[in-house]
């Protein structure tokens, strides 16, 4: 089932990023010029997830994991030449717990299939 994701999800009080980071790590996390914030703002948030809706069966299944997150993981995997078997894509996502290497591989296969 396709569902468009929120590009700016609100964190709940139990998953506050700053409570998990040291002070210097918080400064890096909050720095708008740091690579992860630029990557999110100028790449991930510009992806039109609606284009990928045809890959999902809307009559069955749970809502999809956010397409922009999966595409971002795939881009980073390819950029750093990581394999799926290395386990290099251990994703910590505080707003959704459904990320996994198996799901990433499933997305990559879906995108590669021709649509009839």
N, C-alpha and C positions, 0 to 999 in steps of 0.2 A: 504494500500500500504506500503510495507516494504522499509525502507531506513536506512542504517547504519549511526550511529551518529558520529560526530567528538568528539574524546575524549579530545581534547584541543581547544574548540571553542574560537574564538577571540571575546572579548567584544567590543561593539561599544562605541563611546564617550558619549552616553546618558545613558549608563547603567554601569558606572564605580562603582565597588563595594566599592572602597576606599572613594568615595564621600558620601557614605551612612553610613559609620562606623566612630566611634570615633577613636582616635589615638591608644589607647590600644587594641581596637577590631581589628584594622588593623594588629597589631603585631601578634595577635592570628590567624587571617585569613591567614597571610603570613607564619606562622611558619610551616615548612615541617614536624615537629615532632608532630603537633597537630593531634588529632584523625581524623578529617574530611579530612585532606590531606592524611593521611595514608590509610583511608578507600577508598578514590578516587583512589589513586595510586596503591595500592596493591590488591584491590578488583574490583571496578567498571571498571577500565581501562583494566582489564584482561578478562572481559566477552566477549565471542565471540558472538556478536549479530547476525551473519549470521545463527546460529543454530535456532533462533527464527523466521526466515523469513517465514517458512511454516505456521505460525499462521496468516499471512496477505494475503488478496486477492489483488493481484497486478493489477487487472483490474478496481477496483473502490476505491474511498475514498481518503482522504488526507494522506500524509505520516505519519507514526507512530510517536508517542512520543518516544524519545530515550529509547530503551529497558534497557540499563544499568541504567538509572535513575529510571525507574519503578522497576527494580529488587532491586536497592539500597533502594528505599522507602519501598518495601515489607520486605526486611531484617531488616530495622530499626523498622518497625511496629511490626514485630514478636519478635525482640529482646527486645523491650520495652513493649510488650504485650498490644499494642494499638488496639482499635477497629476502624472500619471504621466510625461508627456513632459518635465517640467522636470528630471527626474533628481534630485529632492530626497530620494529615498529610498535613497541610497547607504548600504548597511548594512555596517558592519564588525562581523562576528560571529566571535569567536575560536574558537568551538567547532563551527561548521558553515559551510561555504563555499558552500552552495547557494542563498543568498538573491539575488534579482534582482527588478527591476521587472516583468519578464515573469511570474515566478512569483506575484508579488503580484496582478497582473491576473487570472491564471488562478484563483487562490483566490477573488477577488471574484466572478468569473463563476460559479464552482461554487456559491458560497453563495447567489447570486441565483436559481439554477435551482430549479424545483420538483422535489421528490423523489417518484417514483412508486412 
